[in-house]
Amino acid sequence: MLNRLKVGKAHANKDEERIRVTVPALIRLSQNAPPLFLPANAIRSQQSGQYLSPFKGRGMEFDEVRLYQPGDDMRHIDWRVTARRGKPHTKLFREERERAVFLWVDYRAPMFFATQGVFKSVLAARYASLLAWSANQHNDRVGGLIFSDSKHHELKPKRGKAQVLHFIKQLVEMQTTSHSATNPEAIQQALARLRRVVRPGSLIFLISDFRYLNAQAESHLIQIAKHNDVVMLFIYDPLESQLPPAGRYRLSDGKSDVIVNTAEQERVKKYHQRFEQHQAHLQKLLNRHRFLACATTDDPVDILHSTYWSPKL
């Protein structure tokens, strides 16, 4: 005899939050998103803001003194160095510049999966929202590209709370229309779009499980990373990393079932090795940039706190 379980409203709501995101839940994350110490290694944008760039020019941060050159601002002549060396020298500064923070979020079919914690798509949305709120507190412009197997939505970078709320609204709306058949070309197409729309000097967060990453997709990724700061957030479920202890397990997607036998240790070992090879390959693609492995059981607030809230970065 099957026993019927009564699920209280509070438990039902908690279970619901594991498989889909809501606007109120993503707005609440603003309370956990103080300004991040985000990486700024190759900023090339041309506007003023809160980041130091390699460009020489007028600004708040002193850089160096060099020999005067025709066209230099006379107000920046260093008279002490000029008197000491007998030739005019000019002070140079590193200019403070703004950049766009671009959030590239994967909503393909494999992201609507989890055996522990929350769906990968839910975790991706939470990371994206936290980063958007943090960028807003930095007064950065926030842009995004949310894509599924069959569609995508782009947001041009803009500043302000209204932009973050618009981005969150799209994260919620896209999840209800993202359950189409798997398209292996979708990730390549989404990276091609990102390469066309992102401006050099942007900070880009790629939030995905990076399945079906083919040679063309990797080429787009490498070209994007040449002109921008890139952070790769690799989303995975623990089952994708390691099979459970020896036994027979039934997995279901709600439509069909599959039985998995984990009694063969060699198969279990090879399964884990494939996961590690996939992760190592992703890290090697962007070895000059940041890589975060994010399990569906992780708390994104804790992960970002430990990674980007340190002033040592």
Residue pairs with C-beta under 8 A, 6 or more apart in sequence:
7 15
17 25
17 118
17 122
18 114
18 117
18 118
18 119
18 122
19 112
19 114
19 118
19 119
19 122
20 119
20 121
20 122
20 175
21 121
21 122
21 125
21 126
21 171
21 172
21 175
22 172
23 168
23 169
23 172
26 125
26 126
26 129
26 168
26 171
26 172
27 165
27 168
29 126
29 129
29 130
29 133
29 301
30 133
30 164
32 130
32 301
33 129
33 130
33 131
33 133
33 134
33 137
33 301
34 134
34 137
34 309
35 134
35 137
35 138
36 131
36 134
36 135
36 138
36 304
36 308
36 309
37 308
37 309
37 310
37 311
37 313
38 101
38 134
38 135
38 138
38 203
38 229
38 308
38 313
39 203
39 229
39 231
39 289
39 290
39 313
40 51
40 52
40 53
40 99
40 203
40 229
41 229
41 288
42 54
42 201
42 227
42 228
42 229
43 51
43 52
43 53
43 54
43 97
43 99
43 201
43 229
44 53
44 54
44 55
44 200
44 201
44 227
45 53
45 97
45 98
45 99
45 100
45 199
45 200
45 201
45 202
46 97
47 97
47 98
48 95
48 96
48 97
48 98
49 96
49 97
49 98
49 99
49 139
49 140
50 96
50 98
50 138
50 139
50 140
51 96
51 97
51 98
51 99
52 61
52 94
52 95
52 96
52 97
53 94
53 95
53 96
53 97
53 201
54 94
55 94
55 95
55 97
56 63
56 92
56 93
56 94
56 95
57 92
57 93
57 94
57 95
58 73
58 76
58 93
58 95
59 93
59 94
59 95
59 96
60 93
60 96
61 93
61 94
61 95
61 96
62 91
62 92
62 93
62 94
63 92
63 93
63 94
64 91
64 92
65 78
65 81
65 89
65 90
65 91
65 92
66 89
66 90
66 92
67 87
67 88
67 89
67 90
68 77
68 82
68 87
68 88
68 89
68 90
69 90
72 90
73 90
76 90
76 91
76 92
76 93
77 88
77 89
77 90
77 91
78 89
78 90
78 91
81 89
82 88
82 89
97 201
98 139
98 140
98 141
99 140
99 141
99 201
99 202
99 203
100 140
100 141
100 142
100 143
100 157
100 198
100 199
100 201
100 202
100 203
101 131
101 132
101 135
101 138
101 140
101 141
101 142
101 143
101 157
101 202
101 203
101 205
102 143
102 144
102 145
102 157
102 194
102 198
102 202
102 203
102 204
102 205
103 128
103 131
103 132
103 142
103 143
103 144
103 145
103 167
103 204
103 205
103 207
104 144
104 145
104 147
104 190
104 194
104 204
104 205
104 206
104 207
104 208
105 124
105 125
105 128
105 144
105 145
105 146
105 147
105 171
105 207
105 208
106 121
106 124
106 147
106 187
106 190
106 207
106 208
106 209
106 210
106 235
107 121
107 124
107 146
107 147
107 148
107 174
107 175
107 178
108 147
108 148
108 149
108 178
108 182
108 183
108 186
108 187
108 211
109 148
109 149
109 178
109 179
109 180
109 181
109 182
110 120
110 182
110 209
110 211
111 119
111 120
111 121
111 124
111 208
111 209
111 235
112 119
112 120
112 121
112 175
112 178
112 179
113 119
113 120
113 237
113 253
114 120
114 122
114 237
114 296
115 237
115 238
115 239
115 251
116 237
116 238
116 239
116 296
116 297
117 123
117 237
117 238
117 295
117 296
117 297
117 298
118 126
118 296
119 296
120 209
120 235
120 236
120 237
120 296
121 175
121 178
123 235
123 294
123 296
123 298
123 300
124 207
124 208
124 233
124 235
125 171
125 172
125 175
126 300
127 205
127 207
127 233
127 235
127 294
127 300
127 304
128 144
128 167
128 171
128 205
128 207
129 164
129 167
129 168
129 171
130 300
130 301
130 304
131 205
131 304
132 142
132 144
132 164
132 167
132 168
133 164
134 304
134 308
135 141
135 142
136 142
136 159
136 160
136 161
136 163
136 164
139 159
140 159
140 203
141 157
141 158
141 159
141 163
142 155
142 157
142 158
142 159
142 163
142 164
142 167
143 154
143 155
143 156
143 157
143 158
143 197
143 198
143 202
144 153
144 154
144 155
144 167
144 170
145 152
145 153
145 154
145 155
145 190
145 193
145 194
145 197
146 152
146 153
146 170
146 171
146 174
147 153
147 186
147 189
147 190
147 193
148 174
148 177
148 178
148 180
148 186
149 178
149 180
149 181
149 182
149 183
149 186
150 178
150 180
150 183
150 186
151 174
151 177
151 178
152 189
152 190
152 193
153 170
153 174
154 193
154 197
155 163
155 166
155 167
155 170
156 197
157 199
157 202
184 212
184 214
185 212
186 212
187 208
187 210
187 211
187 212
187 213
187 217
188 212
188 213
188 214
188 216
188 217
188 220
191 217
191 220
191 221
191 224
192 220
194 204
194 220
194 224
195 220
195 223
195 224
198 204
198 224
198 228
200 227
200 228
201 227
201 228
202 228
202 229
203 228
203 229
203 231
204 224
204 228
204 229
204 230
204 231
205 231
205 233
206 221
206 230
206 231
206 232
206 233
207 233
207 235
208 233
208 234
208 235
209 234
209 235
209 236
209 240
210 232
210 234
210 278
210 282
213 221
213 282
218 285
221 230
221 285
221 286
222 285
222 286
224 230
225 285
225 286
225 288
225 289
229 289
230 286
230 289
230 290
231 289
231 290
231 291
231 292
232 282
232 283
232 286
232 289
232 290
232 291
232 292
233 292
233 294
234 279
234 282
234 291
234 292
234 293
234 294
235 294
235 296
236 275
236 293
236 294
236 295
236 296
237 295
237 296
238 295
238 296
238 297
240 275
241 272
241 275
241 295
242 268
242 271
242 272
242 275
243 260
243 262
243 267
243 268
243 271
243 272
244 262
245 262
246 262
246 263
246 265
247 261
247 262
247 263
248 259
248 260
248 261
248 262
248 263
249 259
249 260
249 261
249 262
250 257
250 258
250 259
250 260
251 257
251 258
251 259
251 260
252 258
262 268
279 293
282 291
283 291
290 307
292 303
292 307
294 300
294 303
